[in-house]
Amino acid sequence: MTLDAPLHAASENLLATYWTLGMQAPGARRYAREGFEACLGDWPHALCNFACRLNIDEEGLQRLWLLAASRPQFQVYALPADRPVDLAERLHLAGFSLFYRQHQLVAHPTESPEGLPLKEVWGPAERARVSRFMMSQFFPLRRQRFRREIAMATTSADSLRLFVYEPQGLPLAAAMVSETPGVLGVYNLCVARTARRQGIGRKLVQSLFSMAIRQNCLVTLQAQTSLESWYHAFGFETVGFVEAFGLSHEAQTAKGLL
């Protein structure tokens, strides 16, 4: 398998996951225009307000800017296959700023005797409980409404599988799994702050590897630069990156948006 194939598979898994979550928001709908696709929803954050699959010219950039300016929160996700090749520079010139970059990692999983007895959770109540735990670990400083809405979308997205490790009835680790052809995507992988540095994260990854081996799948995830070397130790390889852009403070101020 060439390097391009895992990168394409990782990108498709990522977009499928974003769309699945975004479409859980109230009023969520697809908005397709020449040069990009967008998800538009009623919640005021980027979970359900984003653009992707970019292949834009100057007119497309203008349409994208107007769409972003019409929403309280909106992000543009740029992936390696998007065009033109100088996309980041063009977005910057159009008034968008880079909010963050995450590395796309792919691994051919290997079996290990280590692992956790993960439990897959079913039903709205159990999914909501685990979703709230994941959001509390990922977004401890964000507003309660933000965490609640992300958890609600995760709970409702039945095609995304939720796994938890709770040896004494309280969750210590969890992950969300998104499955696309030949790929097992790992999202929201987290360990409770009180249980970190005990090897639980390593065993959680090994458990997910075992799952992928049974399904004959690659494993993909996105990671910040600070965690990249930790995942490399498991055999993950960096194959690309996803960049999230939004209207710059100056661009919003110039149009009276702030």
N, C-alpha and C positions, 0 to 999 in steps of 0.2 A: 504494500500500500504506500503510495507516495505521500509526501507531507501535505500536499494540497487536499487530499481526500479527508484526513482527520480534521483539518481546519474547516473544510466545508461542513462536515458532519457536526462539529462543535458549534458552528455558527447557526446551523439550522435548528439544532436542539435549543440553543439560547433563544432564538426568535420565537420558536413554538411555545416556549415557556412564558416569555413575556406576553405573547398574545393570549395564552390561556388565562393568565392572571388578570390582564387588563380587561378582558371581556366579562369578568365577574362584577365589574363596577356598575352601579346604576346608570342607565342610559348609554352604556358603552356601545360603540358602533365602529365599523371600519370605514375609513375615509381614504379612497384610492384616487390619486392624481398622477398625472404623468411625471415620473421621476421619483416618486416615493409612495409609501403606504403609511397611514397613520391610524392610531387608535385614539378615539375621543370619548371620554366619559365624564360623569358629573362630579366625581370626587376631585378636589383641587390639588392633585399631585401627580407625579409622572408615572405612577403605576398604570394609569389608564389614559394618559395623555402623552403620546410619544410618536415619533416617526422613525421608520426603518426602511430597509431595502432601497437604498439611495442610488439613483443614477440621474443626477440633476444637472441641468444647464442653468444659465442665468435667470431665465423665466421661472424655472422650478425653484431656484433659491428664493426668489421674491415670493412665490406662493407659500413656500415653507416658512419664511419670516412672518408673513401675514397670519398664518395659522398659529404660529408660536405666540405672536403678540396678542392673539385673541383669547388665550387661555391663561388662567392664573399661574399654572405650572405646566411646563412642557419641555421634554427632552428629545434630542435627536441622537439616535444610536448609530454610530458609524462603525462598520465592520470591514475587515480587510478586502472583501470582494466588492465593496461599494465603489462607485465611480462618481466623478473623475478621480484620477490618481492624486491630484492635489486638493482633494475634498476638504481636508482640515483647513488648509489655507483659505479656501473659498468661503467656508463657513465663518472663519474668523473675520474676513473682510466684510461679510454680510451682517456682522454684528453679533455673532454667536461666540461664546467662550467655552473652553474646555472645562467641564465640571469635574470629571474624574476619568481615569483609565484603569481598566482591569485586564489582566493577562488571561488569555484562553489557554487552558492546559488540557492535555489528552494523555491517557495512559492505557497501555495494554495490561490489564490486571494480572497479577500473579497470586496464586493461592498461598494462604498463610494459616498456620494453626491458631493464630491469635484472632480475636474477634469478640464482638459483644452479642449477647442474646437480644437482638433487636425485635421489637414488636411493631407490626404494622397496625395503624389505628384506622378504624372504620366508623362511619356514622358522624353526623354533624357535631354532636357533643364532644366526642373524643377528638375529632379533628380540630375543633375549635380550641380545646385545651392545649394540644400540642402546638398549634399555630401561635397561640398567645405566648407560650414558652419561647418559641423561636424568635418572635419579634422582641420579646423582653431582652434577649441576649444580643440581638443585632442592633437594636435601636433604643438603648436605655435612656438616651438623652432627648429623643424626639417626643413630641407631644403625644398625649394619650390617644387622641383622635387618630393621629397618623398610624400608630401601632395597631389600633383597633381595626381600622379599615384594611390595612394590609393583611391582618389575621383573618378578617372576614373573607377577603378574596381567596386566600389560601385554603380556608375551610371549604369554600364553595367549589373550588377547582378539583372535582372528583378524579380527573384523569392524572393528577399529580399525587403520587403516593407519599405518605408521611410515615416515618419510622422513628421510634423513640426507644431510648434505653432508660428504664426506671426500675432499678433493682429493689427499691423499698417503697414503691408507689409514688415516688416523686421523680420527675424527669431530670436526668443528669446530662443527656445528650440526645440530639435529634438531627434529622436530615430530611429534606424533600427530594424526591427522585422524579425526574422527567424522562420518559422513554420515547425515543424516536427510532426509526429503523437503524439497527446496528449500534445504537448509542444509549448509554445510561448516563444522564446528566444529573449531577449532584448540586443541590442548591440549599442554602440556609443551613449548612453543616455547622453545628454549634455544640459547645460543651458549657454547662452551667459554670458561672464564674467561680463558684465555691469548689468546683471539682476539677479545675484545670491543673496542668502540670502533673498529672497522675497517669498519663498514658492512655486516657480514655479516647482522646481524639485520634490517636494512632490506631487503636482497635476499632473505632468507628469506621475509619477509612478501609481497614482490612475486611470488615463485614460487608461493606458495599462492594469491594472487589470480588468477594465470593459470590455475591448476587450477580454481578456482571459476568463472571465466568460461567455460571449456570445458564445465562442467557446468550453467551457468546457475543458479548458487546464490548466496545470501547467504553472507557469512563472519561467524562469531560466535566470540567468545572471552571469557574472564573475566580481569580484570586488577586488581591492587592500585591504590590511588589514586596511588601514586608513578609508575606506568607509564601512567596514563590519558592524559596529554597526549601521550606518545610515540605511542600508537596513534591518537589524534585526528588527528595529522599525516598519517596514511594515509587519512583519511576515515571512520574508525570513529566511531560515535555511541553515546553512553551511553544505553541504553534501560531499564535496571533494575539490580537487584543481587541477589546471593544472600548470605544470612546463615547462618552456621553457629553453632548453639547447643549447649552441653553442660552437664551438671550442674555447678553452681558448686562451688567448694571447700567452702563452708559447707554446702551441701546434702549433699554426700558425707560430710563429717565428721559431720553430725547423725545420719546413718543408719549410722555405723560403716563407711563404705566406704573411708575412708582411715586 
